[in-house]
């Protein structure tokens, strides 16, 4: 515990129930450094926002005598705004009870002495028992010598009403009343204890004692308190050094105490039960110890720092749980903060008995709450009605699967089912479906290319040619001649049977007049004329196309051919631009001469299609890919499909894709990267859409689109090693899946990264998923329910924390 505020006063204290104020009255018998005999009542402000440790004083007024007890009522004791802070009453040594208006004391400027509103004179001897009722704040109980108990009605403090004094007689008679206390649940019940060890419970409605009891082993009682939760239990303590224990009594059965708390070595002077949590009780005694008890277990859970002199007054601050005020004979009023978090420290000496863990204070407990957990889990708890006869309340704890991105879960589950078998026909069907569902031409074209990647062997290139719009030639079948003849006959509509029948029928008709009167040329003459005509036409064509030649060049070429100098003849032809002659002669001169002549011809040709021929016959597809116009990239890719060898296919497609990407044609570049099997480059282009959220799609939808294409391409290429950027993308996607409860699916994606990845974040993610799927949560279904006492939530937290920690350790060691 730490002292956070203080004031140097030897005074009794009372804390305002609903305001940040502390009242202090000079204690009877206290002597200050100046040996002053004056008596004052003061009000301090509890300013916890200030860095100063001194309590600032707000008001001070003289008192008729010194104080034995001080009590501050709740607002409502007196009607009117002028009593908004309630009443402040002090039991004085002269037998009177003085009543002040604290609001008047604070608001009056230099006239705080006028704030006394009443002085109640009924007792003889010091008033040691004094307390306002919590349920009826206008009622004040006071007790003094001769065991008289007075009940005052202070609705009108100027004219207070006093009930007939109550006094026990006979063997149950009380001596001087040392302390009294109102029952927290029944406004007509009040208890008092006295210096002769007798405790009486009064029934104010019947104006007589309800019950009384005494402890034969105890001669004097100094203080008592009602249990805030159990209305029939109260605790009584004695300032007798021979019996310093605390004893709990049940007024229904007063033969013997219910339980006893042993810890002080000398008599107990003051006591205060926590109004927020009845399991915490403060006591101070003459052994210079101020102890905080756990009334459930009876153990000591905390203690104020020891001072040179003991404390004599204790109070809990109602506005801030865990804050207390203590007055000591050192002449100091201290405000302390109970550090309950320090109760669980392991600072005990070696060999010392282990201190039991105290339950968390009630003010730290929430009746209901929820917390998000890893793996799409939401843990919630709420109280339930206690069963009949139960002493403590219970709570139900539920573990839910929380899915926020429903579309991600459904799409991921559907995609995982489609690729689970890895069958090419299933993957082609998946690509076809995705292509049909695509809303943009780019997506449709991408999935179309991915579909082609799952075709078998060389058939994939044939399919790619068709997809690019090029129809490959069909090989003629063995019976192509018969089919061609039949096709020509069908085209010309020749019916041989009909021709034969018509010819026979022609000679069955007598048409001699027509034949002899109109003579026709014979078939032989017609054939001769046709041959003559065709010969003249051919002669004319030849003579028309012929180019006059240089006789000297002809003679040189002929001379070279005569001596077998084919190379010289070819050079003569090339020099005279006789390209056809050069090719014919080179063919006769051998393969080497033929190739060099052909290459010379193709090199100097300006026809575009001959560039294609040059690349094909020269087996130089790389030069063609590097120089051919990018506007015709489809023709280039088709050429590679037809002529590229298997070992050079990927590098050629990758080169073409790089050229397309440099000029900004991302779609064409992506398609070529798909053909090349370059996943990293394809994903690099696809990842650009994650920042734009095109088409109204969210980041999650775009990420799902990207991962579907990435995994499909990886399955098509069989690639198992990815770049750092792609690995990070898969890691982010797996973490997103895990957050939606798809732990097994997330782990499958992380397995794609292999075991060579040593990212710290990736290792943590793998371990968390592994622990969540294989560890202590494996026995928890989608809806997990258990019941546990709300008073032991801290133990539940420790159970889950340590079980998860040890499971993580085991998993790390096994790996």
MARGU-693732 format. One record per residue (C-alpha): residue in one letter; x, y, z. Coordinates in steps of 0.02 Angstrom, whole numbers, padded with zeros to 5 digits, always signed. Example, Ala and Ser with C-alpha at 12.3 -4.5 7.8 and 13.67 -1.06 7.14 Angstrom:
A+00615-00225+00390S+00684-00053+00357
***
This chain:
X+00000+00000+00000X+00059+00175-00039X+00016+00338+00050X-00040+00457-00086X-00105+00604+00018X-00082+00661+00198X-00116+00797+00326X-00030+00821+00492X-00174+00808+00614X-00211+00699+00766X-00394+00685+00723X-00538+00568+00692X-00602+00567+00514X-00760+00545+00412X-00772+00537+00223X-00913+00618+00125X-01018+00479+00045X-01044+00566-00122X-00914+00705-00130X-00723+00715-00129X-00710+00784+00048X-00636+00725+00213X-00687+00792+00382X-00566+00789+00530X-00606+00823+00713X-00476+00843+00849X-00466+00680+00946X-00493+00669+01131X-00329+00643+01223X-00219+00693+01076X-00077+00812+01112X+00009+00909+00974X+00181+00987+00975X+00113+01152+01043X+00015+01066+01183X-00141+01156+01124X-00307+01112+01208X-00415+01182+01069X-00538+01077+00969X-00577+01104+00786X-00672+01024+00645X-00594+01040+00471X-00640+00990+00294X-00507+00940+00167X-00523+00914-00020X-00472+00745-00092X-00388+00808-00250X-00308+00656-00333X-00266+00752-00492X-00144+00863-00402X+00038+00808-00388X+00049+00878-00212X+00041+00751-00072X-00034+00875+00052X-00222+00878+00078X-00286+01054+00042X-00397+01122+00181X-00562+01202+00129X-00644+01251+00293X-00613+01250+00480X-00726+01286+00628X-00705+01277+00817X-00788+01136+00911X-00864+01144+01086X-00756+00997+01138X-00645+00862+01069X-00709+00713+00972X-00733+00529+01014X-00825+00486+00853X-00865+00573+00688X-01000+00526+00560X-01053+00601+00391X-01230+00567+00327X-01285+00537+00150X-01375+00679+00059X-01560+00681+00099X-01548+00694+00286X-01621+00868+00272X-01726+00932+00128X-01662+01080+00030X-01512+01125-00076X-01425+01205+00071X-01394+01029+00141X-01337+00950-00023X-01184+00874+00062X-01284+00799+00206X-01245+00824+00390X-01086+00805+00490X-01105+00745+00670X-00974+00729+00806X-00984+00636+00972X-00897+00750+01098X-00813+00716+01262X-00936+00824+01358X-01080+00706+01318X-01155+00811+01179X-01174+00781+00993X-01132+00927+00881X-01206+00936+00705X-01134+01042+00564X-01187+01083+00387X-01030+01043+00285X-01092+01140+00134X-01108+01297+00240X-00934+01269+00310X-00859+01257+00135X-00957+01400+00057X-00945+01524+00204X-00799+01644+00194X-00718+01655+00363X-00881+01616+00456X-00871+01427+00465X-00916+01435+00650X-01093+01480+00599X-01112+01313+00510X-01160+01219+00669X-01345+01183+00653X-01380+01085+00813X-01306+01028+00977X-01390+00873+01047X-01375+00856+01235X-01447+00698+01308X-01300+00594+01367X-01187+00604+01516X-01006+00560+01482X-00911+00546+01318X-01012+00495+01165X-00913+00350+01090X-01053+00273+00988X-01115+00378+00842X-01175+00336+00667X-01299+00398+00534X-01415+00269+00455X-01376+00225+00274X-01558+00184+00235X-01636+00334+00324X-01500+00467+00326X-01602+00585+00437X-01587+00463+00583X-01436+00470+00697X-01396+00344+00833X-01286+00392+00981X-01227+00299+01136X-01126+00347+01288X-01105+00302+01472X-01234+00200+01568X-01278+00105+01410X-01409+00227+01346X-01448+00225+01159X-01528+00379+01082X-01607+00391+00909X-01619+00567+00836X-01725+00625+00690X-01636+00769+00604X-01758+00815+00466X-01764+00982+00554X-01593+01002+00635X-01648+01158+00728X-01781+01059+00821X-01720+00878+00824X-01833+00740+00883X-01763+00616+01010X-01844+00448+01044X-01851+00378+01220X-01679+00313+01267X-01656+00125+01255X-01568+00035+01397X-01546-00148+01432X-01571-00212+01608X-01530-00361+01713X-01394-00480+01661X-01398-00407+01484X-01368-00229+01542X-01233-00134+01448X-01104-00022+01526X-01027+00120+01427X-01070+00100+01241X-00907+00095+01145X-00975+00074+00969X-01139+00055+00875X-01189+00011+00697X-01347+00015+00590X-01400-00141+00497X-01364-00113+00309X-01528-00195+00253X-01655-00164+00391X-01680+00016+00445X-01756-00027+00615X-01611-00135+00672X-01460-00063+00760X-01324-00150+00862X-01217-00084+01004X-01072-00154+01103X-01001-00096+01269X-00849-00096+01378X-00916-00241+01483X-00917-00358+01331X-01105-00357+01305X-01173-00337+01129X-01357-00296+01103X-01459-00298+00942X-01602-00172+00955X-01773-00178+00872X-01824+00004+00855X-02002-00037+00803X-02034-00130+00966X-01916-00019+01067X-01829-00166+01148X-01679-00281+01123X-01699-00415+00991X-01555-00518+01056X-01397-00497+01157X-01239-00597+01186X-01071-00585+01269X-00907-00677+01263X-00855-00753+01428X-00672-00742+01377X-00681-00560+01336X-00706-00419+01460X-00712-00269+01343X-00775-00239+01163X-00708-00090+01068X-00787-00098+00895X-00918-00192+00793X-00977-00193+00612X-01121-00274+00517X-01081-00384+00369X-01130-00282+00214X-01199-00437+00126X-01259-00550+00267X-01387-00451+00367X-01383-00572+00515X-01195-00573+00539X-01088-00447+00630X-00907-00444+00684X-00849-00389+00857X-00672-00347+00912X-00592-00302+01078X-00452-00184+01125X-00403-00303+01263X-00226-00363+01230X-00272-00533+01300X-00406-00564+01167X-00356-00473+01007X-00449-00588+00887X-00598-00542+00778X-00755-00645+00802X-00901-00660+00684X-01073-00688+00762X-01238-00738+00686X-01380-00655+00783X-01493-00803+00745X-01381-00916+00848X-01273-00827+00977X-01214-00977+01077X-01042-00964+00998X-00959-00862+00862X-00968-00923+00683X-00784-00897+00649X-00630-00807+00714X-00491-00709+00630X-00323-00718+00716X-00180-00605+00666X-00160-00460+00787X-00054-00481+00942X-00135-00338+01038X-00307-00263+01057X-00404-00200+00905X-00446-00015+00906X-00541+00017+00744X-00620-00080+00603X-00702-00043+00435X-00791-00164+00319X-00773-00127+00133X-00940-00062+00065X-00900-00128-00111X-00839-00302-00067X-00881-00387+00097X-00731-00503+00077X-00615-00359+00126X-00605-00299+00306X-00484-00171+00378X-00427-00177+00560X-00297-00083+00661X-00233-00124+00833X-00109-00078+00966X+00020-00195+00890X+00054-00058+00761X-00021-00161+00618X-00159-00113+00498X-00219-00270+00411X-00332-00303+00263X-00420-00471+00287X-00501-00591+00166X-00660-00629+00263X-00698-00779+00151X-00537-00873+00189X-00491-00783+00350X-00317-00747+00281X-00217-00585+00286X-00199-00521+00108X-00120-00351+00132X-00050-00233+00262X-00015-00048+00278X+00166+00006+00304X+00211+00009+00487X+00230+00179+00572X+00303+00237+00736X+00131+00232+00817X-00027+00136+00785X-00180+00192+00690X-00341+00224+00783X-00468+00263+00646X-00505+00182+00476X-00627+00219+00334X-00654+00161+00155X-00676+00297+00024X-00840+00263-00066X-00805+00360-00226X-00645+00266-00270X-00639+00082-00223X-00476+00028-00145X-00437+00197-00066X-00440+00213+00124X-00410+00346+00255X-00314+00306+00414X-00275+00414+00566X-00126+00376+00677X-00056+00432+00843X+00091+00501+00744X-00020+00651+00713X-00050+00606+00532X-00201+00575+00424X-00152+00468+00275X-00242+00421+00114X-00186+00250+00051X-00213+00149-00107X-00228-00038-00083X-00117-00115-00218X-00211-00277-00244X-00106-00316-00397X+00044-00334-00281X-00041-00471-00184X+00011-00599-00314X+00196-00558-00314X+00317-00697-00274X+00425-00598-00155X+00408-00711-00003X+00566-00769+00083X+00637-00939+00040X+00556-01072+00147X+00412-00959+00198X+00238-01032+00180X+00155-00993+00015X+00027-00856+00035X-00141-00907-00040X-00203-00806-00186X-00343-00689-00142X-00491-00669-00257X-00499-00509-00356X-00602-00369-00279X-00782-00356-00333X-00757-00181-00402X-00635-00253-00529X-00762-00380-00588X-00884-00349-00727X-01056-00429-00720X-01049-00450-00907X-00910-00436-01033X-00834-00499-01192X-00661-00518-01264X-00596-00561-01436X-00478-00708-01452X-00367-00781-01585X-00446-00890-01718X-00608-00794-01735X-00660-00829-01556X-00768-00715-01449X-00778-00755-01264X-00925-00682-01169X-00990-00703-00993X-01143-00649-00896X-01217-00689-00725X-01354-00817-00703X-01484-00831-00568X-01410-00929-00421X-01487-01095-00379X-01586-01112-00221X-01472-01120-00070X-01317-01061-00165X-01204-00945-00066X-01116-00866-00214X-01174-00806-00383X-01118-00894-00539X-01082-00842-00717X-01095-00927-00884X-00949-00914-01004X-00979-00939-01189X-00852-00960-01327X-00921-00912-01498X-00853-00920-01673X-00859-00742-01737X-00862-00723-01926X-00855-00544-01989X-00803-00574-02170X-00939-00697-02219X-00901-00683-02405X-00718-00723-02373X-00763-00880-02276X-00886-00943-02406X-00772-00906-02553X-00619-00979-02470X-00713-01136-02420X-00781-01157-02597X-00610-01129-02675X-00526-01251-02555X-00654-01386-02599X-00625-01356-02786X-00435-01377-02776X-00433-01511-02642X-00411-01660-02758X-00290-01572-02875X-00371-01656-03026X-00337-01562-03188X-00514-01583-03251X-00582-01508-03089X-00459-01364-03101X-00507-01332-03283X-00689-01330-03230X-00646-01207-03092X-00557-01090-03213X-00702-01102-03335X-00825-01057-03197X-00720-00911-03138X-00704-00850-03317X-00892-00852-03341X-00922-00764-03174X-00793-00628-03209X-00863-00453-03225X-00716-00378-03320X-00632-00428-03483X-00463-00434-03398X-00521-00560-03268X-00608-00663-03401X-00451-00668-03508X-00341-00710-03358X-00446-00858-03306X-00452-00915-03487X-00262-00922-03494X-00257-01011-03325X-00375-01142-03393X-00258-01178-03538X-00116-01207-03415X-00202-01366-03354X-00209-01449-03525X-00103-01605-03549X+00069-01595-03630X+00085-01521-03805X-00104-01510-03817X-00092-01357-03704X-00002-01260-03843X-00133-01311-03969X-00268-01248-03851X-00170-01087-03823X-00159-01060-04012X-00347-01079-04025X-00372-00963-03876X-00264-00832-03963X-00372-00845-04119X-00259-00953-04227X-00324-01117-04297X-00183-01245-04316X-00178-01347-04480X-00263-01516-04482X-00163-01668-04543X-00246-01755-04696X-00312-01930-04661X-00262-02087-04760X-00421-02086-04867X-00404-01903-04911X-00396-01938-05102X-00563-02028-05105X-00641-01896-04996X-00572-01757-05107X-00643-01840-05262X-00810-01859-05180X-00802-01677-05125X-00765-01617-05302X-00906-01724-05370X-01024-01653-05243X-00967-01478-05281X-00989-01498-05469X-01153-01592-05443X-01095-01729-05562X-01210-01878-05564X-01120-02013-05665X-01274-02122-05677X-01376-01976-05740X-01244-01934-05871X-01242-02112-05934X-01430-02119-05942X-01439-01955-06035X-01311-02013-06163X-01405-02174-06196X-01567-02081-06208X-01490-01959-06334X-01461-02099-06460X-01638-02168-06438X-01708-02007-06516X-01704-01980-06705X-01642-01801-06730X-01559-01823-06899X-01632-01663-06971X-01544-01560-06841X-01380-01654-06856X-01365-01646-07046X-01438-01471-07074X-01328-01393-06935X-01155-01469-06947X-01043-01451-06787X-00853-01462-06772X-00788-01631-06725X-00715-01669-06554X-00543-01694-06627X-00541-01524-06709X-00597-01442-06546X-00455-01524-06450X-00326-01470-06578X-00387-01291-06573X-00377-01289-06383X-00197-01349-06382X-00147-01219-06511X-00226-01079-06411X-00145-01130-06246X+00025-01142-06327X+00014-00968-06397X-00040-00901-06225X+00105-00984-06134X+00227-00921-06264X+00160-00746-06244X+00174-00755-06053X+00352-00818-06058X+00405-00690-06185X+00318-00552-06088X+00402-00596-05919X+00575-00622-05984X+00706-00494-05940X+00848-00459-06057X+01009-00527-05981X+01189-00467-05993X+01282-00593-06099X+01444-00562-06004X+01363-00604-05836X+01282-00757-05911X+01448-00812-05979X+01536-00786-05808X+01401-00885-05715X+01408-01022-05847X+01599-01029-05836X+01591-01048-05647X+01464-01187-05662X+01569-01278-05791X+01719-01286-05676X+01608-01330-05523X+01628-01163-05435X+01453-01157-05362X+01498-01028-05233X+01569-00911-05367X+01414-00936-05473X+01303-00893-05324X+01404-00736-05288X+01388-00684-05471X+01199-00707-05459X+01187-00611-05297X+01290-00470-05368X+01175-00456-05518X+01019-00470-05408X+00973-00638-05481X+00907-00706-05313X+00806-00851-05385X+00955-00911-05489X+01067-00898-05335X+00950-01006-05231X+00937-01139-05368X+01126-01148-05393X+01157-01147-05203X+01041-01296-05184X+01156-01393-05300X+01311-01332-05208X+01277-01416-05041X+01191-01379-04877X+01318-01252-04815X+01306-01147-04973X+01118-01164-04972X+01102-01103-04791X+01216-00953-04818X+01124-00903-04977X+00956-00924-04895X+01009-00821-04745X+01072-00685-04860X+00907-00682-04949X+00804-00676-04790X+00915-00542-04716X+00891-00425-04862X+00706-00462-04883X+00584-00326-04835X+00430-00436-04824X+00364-00451-04643X+00317-00633-04660X+00495-00674-04714X+00554-00608-04544X+00449-00747-04469X+00527-00871-04590X+00700-00807-04541X+00667-00838-04358X+00599-01011-04393X+00734-01074-04510X+00873-00989-04410X+00808-01052-04244X+00832-00876-04175X+00667-00848-04086X+00746-00738-03953X+00794-00605-04080X+00621-00613-04154X+00538-00593-03981X+00654-00449-03938X+00621-00351-04100X+00448-00394-04163X+00319-00254-04137X+00224-00270-03972X+00061-00228-04057X+00071-00404-04130X+00111-00491-03966X-00022-00622-03996X+00061-00673-04161X+00227-00681-04069X+00154-00791-03933X+00071-00900-04066X+00240-00919-04155X+00317-00976-03990X+00176-01101-03966X+00217-01175-04137X+00407-01174-04145X+00482-01144-03970X+00569-01290-03889X+00514-01345-03715X+00675-01289-03633X+00666-01112-03705X+00478-01086-03690X+00481-01004-03517X+00623-00883-03552X+00547-00828-03717X+00376-00796-03639X+00458-00706-03494X+00556-00593-03613X+00399-00549-03709X+00308-00511-03546X+00447-00397-03487X+00438-00296-03648X+00250-00280-03632X+00264-00226-03450X+00391-00092-03493X+00268-00009-03612X+00124-00020-03486X+00022-00161-03563X-00008-00248-03396X-00142-00368-03456X-00039-00436-03600X+00114-00443-03487X+00015-00539-03355X-00046-00665-03483X+00131-00694-03546X+00195-00712-03367X+00060-00844-03341X+00125-00938-03495X+00302-00921-03428X+00248-00986-03256X+00323-00832-03172X+00210-00823-03018X+00306-00685-02930X+00291-00564-03077X+00109-00606-03107X+00066-00579-02923X+00165-00416-02924X+00048-00350-03060X-00108-00420-02978X-00060-00343-02811X-00078-00169-02882X-00267-00189-02876X-00263-00210-02686X-00228-00025-02666X-00360+00037-02786X-00516-00062-02734X-00581-00057-02911X-00759-00103-02953X-00824-00065-02779X-00739-00219-02706X-00667-00216-02532X-00488-00257-02491X-00539-00428-02427X-00630-00471-02590X-00483-00412-02694X-00363-00512-02586X-00470-00667-02609X-00470-00640-02799X-00282-00623-02796X-00252-00778-02691X-00368-00884-02799X-00270-00838-02955X-00103-00858-02866X-00140-01031-02797X-00214-01087-02963X-00057-01032-03055X+00052-01117-02924X-00042-01279-02949X-00023-01264-03138X+00164-01234-03131X+00206-01341-02980X+00313-01200-02909X+00347-01214-02721X+00467-01070-02689X+00404-00893-02681X+00480-00721-02665X+00482-00627-02501X+00341-00511-02555X+00231-00656-02609X+00269-00750-02449X+00217-00598-02347X+00056-00586-02447X+00016-00769-02412X+00057-00742-02229X-00065-00595-02219X-00199-00696-02306X-00173-00843-02187X-00186-00726-02038X-00349-00657-02108X-00417-00833-02129X-00367-00876-01951X-00457-00723-01886X-00617-00791-01963X-00595-00962-01883X-00524-01053-02036X-00372-01115-01942X-00341-01274-02041X-00357-01182-02206X-00237-01048-02144X-00110-01180-02095X-00121-01260-02268X-00076-01094-02348X+00070-01072-02228X+00134-01244-02277X+00154-01178-02455X+00294-01067-02390X+00398-01217-02342X+00510-01237-02190X+00649-01120-02248X+00556-00964-02196X+00625-00893-02034X+00518-00738-02014X+00483-00705-01831X+00304-00654-01867X+00277-00809-01973X+00343-00923-01835X+00227-00843-01708X+00078-00860-01824X+00116-01044-01855X+00131-01079-01671X-00031-00989-01629X-00127-01084-01761X-00048-01248-01709X-00090-01219-01526X-00268-01167-01568X-00301-01319-01675X-00205-01450-01577X-00196-01382-01400X-00314-01350-01257X-00452-01283-01370X-00474-01446-01464X-00603-01503-01337X-00703-01345-01361X-00841-01353-01490X-00911-01204-01582X-01018-01167-01431X-00929-01198-01266X-01018-01172-01101X-00958-01192-00924X-01011-01123-00758X-00891-01047-00632X-00907-00938-00481X-00891-00755-00522X-00783-00734-00367X-00645-00840-00447X-00627-00764-00619X-00444-00729-00584X-00411-00915-00560X-00498-00948-00726X-00383-00823-00809X-00229-00905-00733X-00289-01076-00786X-00308-01025-00967X-00147-00923-00969X-00033-01055-00895X-00109-01199-00992X-00082-01102-01153X+00094-01055-01099X+00149-01233-01061X+00069-01294-01222X+00168-01164-01318X+00328-01220-01232X+00296-01402-01277X+00260-01356-01456X+00419-01252-01468X+00527-01391-01397X+00453-01520-01514X+00490-01411-01663
***
